[in-house]
Amino acid sequence: MTGATESTPAPVAARVPVVNAANALTALRLLLVPVFAASVIVSGMTHAGWQIIACLIFAVASATDLVDGWIARRFGLITAVGKVADPIADKALTGAALLLLSWYDRLPWWVTGLILARELGITALRFWVIRRGVIAASRGGKVKTALQILAIVWYLWPMPDGLAVVGPWIMGAAVVVTVVTGFDYIAQALRLRRARG
């Protein structure tokens, strides 16, 4: 029988290696951004074959965002590096797509400016309150991401005229959800600041 003064040592949390499957997919997404951009530029948004290639690259890169998050949560591979790199990769991919679509006159510049301002603003807001807590991604935020991806894919793919007209409606819905969820995140951040002092 052990003495009363003895204590059981606290379990040591296992260190998660920075080099893991989830972070590798995030790195892949970052590497695909210039490849995607080059494909769009080569297509000039007039060459159907290259447009399809660019669209597929964008779709694959976007899919890695879902997969890396699932892997990180499922296998306990969440790291500080991943928390920073993942949103950077997302913003880089979406930002490149929006800027290129506006450059080739497929998307109004005000739409690109509004979405990018919201994304950068919310990222800055997360860092502003990071010591007081984490602003978790809301269901609306996930809907916003899905609509943005769908709209960008719709614009990139060489759609026939009858289907091309649907793209602006999808992007319009994405813009509305983007703005609404942006205000929601601001409200969350302010509540968090007040609650934690």
Beta strands, then each sheet from edge to edge (+ up, - down):
end
